[in-house]
Amino acid sequence: MDELDKKLFHDLSIETDISKKLDTIIENGLEKKIKKYSYLRITATICSLLAITSGIVYAGSNIYEKIWKEPQRIVGGNSEESIGQNMINAEEDTLTENEARIKAEEILKKFGFINENIKTIELQDNPENFELTWIISTENNILISFNANDPTNFSISNRNIINEDIEQYRSTEIEAKETCKKFCEKYGYDPDDYNCIKISSNLNSEKESYIWYVEFFKEYDGIINPYESISIGFIPDINKIYYFTVTNKNFDDNPLVITEEQAIDISLKQEQEINTKYEIKNINSKLGIISMNGIAYLRTNEYEQLHEQTSGNYPYEEYINYRTNDCVRKAWIVTIKYDIPDSVDKSDSSSYNRNDEQFSYYIDATTGEVIGGSSL
C-alpha cells in the first residue's frame, strides 16, 4: 500500500476517531466562566467523587458499576508487536485472510466492481482499542477496509474518480440528499432509519461543487451518534461513488446520572494532576456520544511523552498509546481552554506544548469516570 492509499484509508477508515471529524455537528456547548465554589458545593462534590471512586455509583434505587479498566500500554501503534499483542485477545470469529478475501470480493461485486483482482491484503490493529481491521487494495486502486470481527462495518473507496474529468458535473444540495437516499436503498440500507443528515461539498459554492458528501446519523435524545452512520461521497450527474462507509458500533445508551456541574468538577480535579503553567480561560461542556479511549490517561500519566509525540517529527515506532475497550457511551465532553500569554513563543516546540491550549475530557454520563479525551 503506497502513501496515498494509507492517507485515504486513514481519512475514510471506520477506525478513525469520527467524533473529532464531526465535532462541529454536535457543537452546542456554551462558554462558561469559572465559578467560585461555595462550602456546600465543595462538600457535595467531595461526596459525589467518593461515591464515583468507590467502584459503584448510586442513583436513587439504581446501582451502576464502573466501566473503566486499566488500559494496555502500546509502544509503536500498528507495529508487528502491537498486532501480536492484539491477536492474543482476538475473538474466535476474527476473519482469516482467506475469509477476508472472500468478503472483499463480495463487497466489490455489491458495488459493481466485477473484474477486480486483489493486490494487497493487510491486517492492521487500532492502537487505541482492541479492534482489528482488514485493509485490501485491488490492482485498479479500489480500497476496502472492514472490521475483522464484524465486516458489516466497512468502507469502500475508488480514488480513480478524482483523476477523471469530473469538474464539469453539478448538483444541488437537495438533489445530493435524494441521490444518496437512493444509494442507501440500492445497497440495502433504509435511510429512514437515520434521523439526522449532514450535507457538504468539495467547494463553498453549490454552483461550483462537483463532489458531494452526505452523512446519515442516528440520534438519541437530540444527540448525534457518529458511530451509527452511513457516509457517502459521490460525483453528481454521473452518480459515481467516491466512497461508501458504514459504521454500526454497539451503543450502550447509558442513562444520564452525572450532572453537568459534576462533570466539570471531575474534569478540574483531573486537571490538577497536570502542571500546564497557564491559567484557565474558560470551560465548555456538552453531552455527546463518544468512544472510550486512553488519551486522557496518557496525558495524565505521561504528559511529556504526549508533548513530544505531538510536537513534530516524532518516530512513529516510539509512539505511546493506551489501548482500551471500544465502548460507545453517552458522556459529558468538558473542554478546558487556557489563557496563553502573548509573550509565549508558540513556534518553539521544545518549550511550548500545544496540548496546553485546550483539552477535552470525556466524563461518563452514568458513572462519572474519565473514559477518554481529545487534544487539539
C-alpha positions in Angstrom: 0.0 0.0 0.0 1.5 3.3 -1.0 1.4 6.6 1.0 -1.7 7.9 -0.8 -3.5 4.7 -0.1 -2.6 4.9 3.5 -3.8 8.5 3.7 -7.1 7.7 2.0 -7.6 4.8 4.3 -6.9 6.9 7.4 -9.3 9.7 6.2 -12.2 7.3 5.5 -11.4 4.4 7.9 -14.1 3.1 10.2 -11.3 3.1 12.8 -10.8 6.9 12.6 -12.0 8.9 15.6 -15.2 10.1 14.0 -16.2 12.2 16.9 -13.3 14.5 16.2 -14.2 14.8 12.5 -17.8 15.6 13.3 -17.3 17.8 16.3 -18.8 20.8 14.5 -22.1 18.9 14.0 -22.7 18.3 17.7 -21.2 21.6 18.9 -23.7 23.3 21.1 -21.8 23.9 24.3 -21.9 27.3 25.9 -18.9 29.2 27.1 -18.7 29.0 30.9 -16.7 31.2 33.2 -15.0 29.6 36.3 -17.2 29.9 39.3 -16.3 30.4 42.9 -17.2 27.3 44.9 -19.3 27.6 48.0 -18.7 25.4 51.0 -21.9 23.4 50.3 -20.9 22.8 46.7 -17.4 21.6 47.7 -18.9 19.2 50.2 -21.4 17.9 47.7 -18.6 17.5 45.1 -16.4 15.5 47.5 -19.3 13.2 48.4 -20.0 12.6 44.7 -16.4 11.9 43.9 -16.1 9.5 46.8 -19.1 7.6 45.5 -17.6 7.5 42.0 -14.2 6.4 43.0 -15.6 3.6 45.2 -16.3 1.5 42.1 -20.1 1.9 42.0 -22.5 4.8 41.5 -25.7 5.2 43.4 -28.6 7.0 41.7 -31.8 6.6 43.6 -32.5 2.9 43.8 -30.2 2.1 40.9 -26.5 0.9 41.2 -24.1 1.4 38.2 -20.8 -0.4 38.0 -17.6 1.4 36.9 -16.7 0.6 33.3 -13.1 1.9 33.1 -10.3 -0.7 33.3 -6.6 -0.3 33.4 -5.6 0.3 29.8 -2.9 -1.6 27.9 0.3 0.4 27.1 1.3 0.1 23.5 4.6 1.2 22.0 4.6 1.8 18.3 1.0 1.6 17.1 0.3 -0.8 14.2 3.7 -2.4 14.7 4.1 -6.2 14.5 4.5 -6.3 18.3 1.3 -4.3 18.7 -0.7 -6.6 16.4 0.8 -9.6 18.1 -0.4 -8.4 21.5 -3.8 -7.7 20.0 -4.1 -11.1 18.3 -3.8 -12.7 21.7 -7.1 -11.1 22.6 -8.6 -11.7 19.2 -12.1 -13.3 19.2 -12.8 -16.7 17.7 -14.9 -15.0 14.9 -11.9 -12.9 13.6 -11.8 -13.4 9.9 -8.8 -15.3 8.5 -7.0 -13.9 5.4 -8.9 -16.3 3.1 -12.2 -15.3 4.6 -11.3 -11.6 4.3 -10.5 -12.1 0.6 -14.0 -13.7 0.1 -15.7 -10.8 2.0 -13.7 -8.2 0.0 -14.8 -9.9 -3.3 -18.5 -9.8 -2.0 -18.2 -6.0 -1.3 -16.6 -5.4 -4.7 -19.3 -7.2 -6.5 -22.0 -5.5 -4.5 -20.7 -2.1 -5.6 -20.3 -3.1 -9.2 -16.6 -3.8 -9.4 -16.7 -7.2 -11.1 -13.3 -7.8 -12.6 -11.1 -6.6 -9.8 -8.0 -8.6 -8.7 -6.8 -8.2 -5.1 -3.3 -6.7 -5.0 -2.6 -6.3 -1.3 -4.2 -7.5 1.9 -3.1 -6.5 5.4 -4.4 -7.0 8.9 -4.0 -3.8 10.9 -4.8 -3.1 14.5 -6.1 0.0 16.2 -3.6 1.0 19.0 -6.5 2.9 20.7 -8.7 -0.2 21.2 -8.7 -4.0 20.5 -10.2 -3.9 17.1 -8.5 -5.5 14.1 -9.2 -4.3 10.6 -8.6 -5.9 7.2 -7.3 -3.5 4.6 -7.5 -4.6 1.0 -6.5 -2.9 -2.3 -7.0 -4.0 -5.8 -4.9 -3.7 -8.9 -7.1 -0.8 -10.0 -6.7 1.1 -6.7 -10.1 0.2 -5.2 -9.6 0.3 -1.4 -11.6 -1.7 1.1 -11.5 -1.9 4.8 -13.7 -3.7 7.3 -13.7 -4.8 10.9 -12.1 -8.2 11.2 -14.8 -9.4 13.6 -17.8 -7.5 12.1 -17.4 -6.8 8.4 -20.8 -5.1 8.4 -18.6 -2.1 9.5 -16.8 -1.4 6.2 -15.6 1.2 3.8 -15.0 1.1 0.1 -13.4 3.9 -1.9 -12.5 4.5 -5.6 -9.8 7.1 -5.7 -9.6 6.8 -9.5 -12.6 9.0 -9.8 -10.7 12.1 -8.8 -8.3 11.6 -11.7 -11.2 11.7 -14.2 -12.7 14.8 -15.8 -15.3 15.4 -13.0 -15.2 19.2 -12.7 -17.9 19.6 -15.3 -20.6 17.8 -13.2 -23.0 19.7 -10.9 -25.8 19.2 -8.4 -27.8 21.0 -5.8 -27.9 20.2 -2.1 -31.4 18.9 -2.3 -30.6 16.7 -5.3 -27.5 15.3 -3.5 -29.6 14.3 -0.5 -32.1 12.5 -2.7 -29.4 10.8 -4.7 -27.7 9.4 -1.6 -31.0 8.2 -0.2 -31.3 6.1 -3.4 -27.7 4.9 -2.9 -28.7 3.7 0.6 -31.7 1.8 -0.8 -29.7 0.3 -3.7 -27.1 -1.2 -1.3 -29.6 -2.5 1.3 -29.9 0.3 3.8 -33.0 2.2 4.8 -32.3 6.0 5.0 -35.3 6.4 7.2 -33.5 4.6 10.0 -31.3 7.7 10.3 -32.9 10.8 11.7 -30.0 13.3 11.0 -28.4 14.2 7.7 -25.3 16.4 7.1 -24.6 17.5 3.5 -21.4 19.2 2.3 -19.4 19.5 -0.9 -15.8 20.0 -2.0 -16.3 23.7 -2.6 -18.0 26.5 -0.8 -20.2 27.3 -3.7 -23.1 25.0 -4.5 -22.9 26.0 -8.2 -19.2 25.2 -8.4 -19.1 22.0 -6.4 -18.6 18.7 -8.3 -18.1 16.3 -5.3 -20.9 15.9 -2.7 -20.7 14.3 0.7 -23.8 13.1 2.5 -23.8 11.6 6.0 -26.7 9.9 7.7 -26.7 9.6 11.5 -28.8 8.1 14.2 -29.8 10.5 17.0 -30.7 9.8 20.7 -32.4 12.5 22.7 -31.1 15.1 20.4 -27.5 13.8 20.5 -25.9 12.6 17.2 -24.3 9.2 17.4 -21.4 9.3 14.9 -20.8 5.6 15.4 -24.1 4.6 13.8 -23.8 6.2 10.4 -23.5 6.0 6.6 -21.1 8.3 4.8 -21.2 8.7 1.1 -19.1 10.7 -1.3 -20.2 10.8 -5.0 -19.9 12.7 -8.3 -23.2 14.2 -9.4 -24.8 13.7 -12.8 -22.8 10.5 -13.5 -23.6 9.4 -9.8 -20.3 7.5 -9.4 -19.4 6.7 -5.8 -16.1 8.1 -4.4 -16.6 6.3 -1.1 -19.3 4.5 0.9 -18.7 3.9 4.6 -21.0 2.1 7.1 -20.3 2.3 10.8 -22.6 0.4 13.1 -20.9 0.1 16.5 -22.9 -1.0 19.5 -24.1 2.0 21.6 -24.7 1.3 25.3 -27.3 4.2 25.5 -26.3 4.6 29.2 -28.6 6.7 31.4 -27.8 10.3 32.3 -26.9 10.3 36.0 -23.9 12.7 36.3 -24.9 16.4 36.1 -23.0 19.0 34.1 -21.6 20.6 37.2 -20.3 17.2 38.5 -18.7 16.5 35.1 -16.9 19.9 35.2 -15.7 19.3 38.8 -14.4 15.9 37.9 -12.5 17.3 34.9 -11.0 20.1 37.0 -9.9 17.5 39.6 -8.2 15.5 36.9 -6.6 18.7 35.5 -5.0 19.4 38.9 -2.7 16.4 38.4 -1.0 18.2 35.5 1.1 21.4 35.6 0.2 23.3 32.5 1.7 26.5 33.8 -1.3 28.6 32.5 -4.5 30.0 33.9 -7.8 28.5 32.8 -9.5 30.8 30.3 -12.9 29.2 30.0 -14.7 25.8 30.0 -17.2 24.4 27.5 -19.4 21.4 28.3 -21.9 19.4 26.2 -23.4 16.0 26.1 -22.1 13.8 23.3 -21.7 10.2 22.2 -18.1 9.1 22.2 -15.9 6.1 22.0 -13.7 5.3 25.1 -10.0 5.9 24.6 -6.8 6.3 26.5 -5.8 9.8 25.5 -6.7 11.4 28.9 -4.9 8.6 30.7 -1.8 9.2 28.6 -2.0 13.0 29.3 -2.2 12.4 33.0 0.4 9.7 33.3 2.9 10.6 30.6 2.4 14.3 30.0 5.8 15.0 28.5 5.6 12.0 26.2 2.3 13.3 24.8 4.0 16.6 24.2 7.0 15.0 22.4 5.0 12.8 20.1 2.6 15.6 19.1 5.2 18.3 18.6 7.0 17.4 15.4 8.6 14.6 13.5 8.5 12.1 16.3 9.3 8.4 15.3 6.0 6.5 14.9 7.6 3.4 16.2 8.1 5.1 19.6 4.6 6.5 19.9 2.8 5.6 23.1 -0.9 4.7 23.1 -3.1 3.3 25.8 -5.5 0.7 24.5 -8.9 0.5 26.0 -12.1 -1.4 25.3 -14.1 0.0 22.4 -17.2 1.2 24.4 -19.5 3.8 22.8 -21.2 5.7 25.6 -23.1 8.9 26.4 -20.6 11.3 28.1 -20.1 14.9 29.0 -17.4 16.5 26.8 -15.7 19.0 29.0 -13.3 21.3 27.2 -10.8 23.3 29.2 -9.2 26.2 27.4 -6.1 28.0 28.8 -5.1 31.6 28.5 -1.7 31.6 26.7 0.2 34.9 27.1 1.3 36.7 24.0 4.9 36.5 25.3 4.9 32.7 24.8 6.8 31.7 21.7 4.5 29.1 20.1 6.9 28.3 17.3 9.4 26.8 19.9 8.1 23.3 20.1 10.8 22.3 22.6 9.3 24.5 25.3 5.8 25.2 24.1 3.2 22.4 24.4 0.3 22.9 22.1 -1.7 20.4 24.2 -1.7 23.2 26.9 -4.0 25.3 24.7 -7.1 23.1 25.4 -8.1 19.6 26.3 -11.4 17.8 26.3 -12.3 15.2 28.9 -14.9 12.6 28.3 -16.8 12.1 31.6 -19.1 9.1 31.5 -22.7 10.3 31.9 -23.6 7.4 34.2 -20.5 6.5 36.3 -18.6 9.9 36.2 -15.4 8.2 35.2 -12.9 9.8 32.9 -13.2 7.4 29.9 -11.1 9.3 27.4 -10.5 12.7 25.9 -9.1 14.6 22.9 -6.5 17.3 22.4 -6.2 19.7 19.5 
